[in-house]
Amino acid sequence: MARLSIGDRVSDLKGTHDGRLVDIDGTTGYVEQANGVEVEFPLNQLKPYEAPKTAEERTLSGPLRDRLLNPAQKALLASIPATLLAAIAKSYDASSDGPGSRTPFAALPESKRLEAIRIYLPSLPQRLLASHMNLVVAMRDISKLS
């Protein structure tokens, strides 16, 4: 059992109630919730508060499905120069059927953004791509691993 003190933020073991520990009477702890309601629990049913784990926002719309990126994909995404990202975003957003027809490039999750970059990168003008051919090759190769 964790050592708890008055004033600690605690929750019950199930995580259904949380608040500040305001009093301890023997083996009973009194927890004041954010709404002001005081709830009593056996001390062995309380633990230090842990923020709930936030679920990753996932979408299933469109042909590009969300997935978690592996470290190599994350590194590749981070290595794309801002000038190329801006050109790809412009091209991606321009090919939309109008406002609201699909998520703008800037709002895409990382996995969809990487896939859009892989698709739109070869269509950029050669003057932009000339100094980034290693990136074009890396994008081609990473799509084979997915």
Helices and strands as residue ranges (DSSP letters): E 9-12, E 18-25, E 28-32, E 38-42, G 43-45, E 46-48, H 71-78, H 82-94, G 105-107, H 110-120, G 121-123, H 126-129, G 130-132, H 133-145
